[in-house]
Amino acid sequence: MKYLLVYENGDLSRAAVHFPEHRARWKQFADKSLLMMVGPVLNSPLFGALGVFVTREAAEEFANGDPFVLNGVVTRWSIAEWKEALVNP
């Protein structure tokens, strides 16, 4: 089981200012093997970015302290359980 952190875009004009701290945060989680993938979703009216985490707790901790969330770049976030069906070694 993996956990998808789904972000909805807020004020994207603030993204550039907060991106270095945002990137540093996801690097910390990736270095601890808690975050597998992260990135923006292009051309989607539904959401702005996704992160794939190994635990729900890690996804929640990430979002609760993410500079994008704290500074309005992201307006809302949610977590969905994802049961991957195919894993390539």
N, C-alpha and C positions, 0 to 999 in steps of 0.2 A: 504494500500500500504506500502510495505517495500522497502528498498534499499540495494542491495548487493554490497559490496565493494570487488572487485576481484583483487587479487595481482598476479603478475607474478614474479617468483623467479629471483633474481640476484645472487650476490655473497653470498652464504649461509655460507661460512667460517666466515663471519662477524656476523652472527646471535647471537652466544653465547655472544659476547661482548655487543651487543645492546639490548638483550632480556629483562633485568631488566627494562630499560626505556620504552621499547615497552609494556611490561606487565602493568607497572604503568599507561601508557596512556590509554590502553583499560579499565583498572579498573576505571579510572576517568569517562569515557564515560558510562560505565555500571552503576556506582553509580548514574549518572544523568538520568538513564533509556533511554539513547540515543542509546545504543548498546545492542542488545539482545543476540547475539551469535558471537563467533569468533573462528577461528582455522584453522590449516593447512589442506589441501586436500591431502590425501595420494595417491600415485600411479597415479597421473594425469599429462599427458604431456601438458595440457592446462593451468593450473594455480596452484599456490602454496598455497593460503589461501583465505578464505572468511570471511567477516564480515556482519552481518545483522543489519542494522541501521533503526531507525524509521523515519529519515528525510534524504533527499539528502544532506542538508547543514551539518548535523552531520558527514556523511560519508566523505564529502570533507574536512571538518575541521580536522577530524582524520587523513586522508591520508597526507594532506599537512604538518602536524607537526609530523608525525610518525618517530621515529628514524630509523626504518627499511627502510623507503623511503629516508630519508635524508642521510643515510650512505650506500646506494647501495645494501642492502640486498634484496630489492624489486626494480626491474628495471622499471616496468610500473604498473599502476593501472587504473581501470575503475569502473564505477558505472552503475548498471543495475536496472531498476525498476522491482519489483517483486510483483505481485498481488497474494497473497496466496489464494488458493482455499479451503483449509480445515483448520480450526482452532479448535483444541481440547481445551476445557475449562480447 
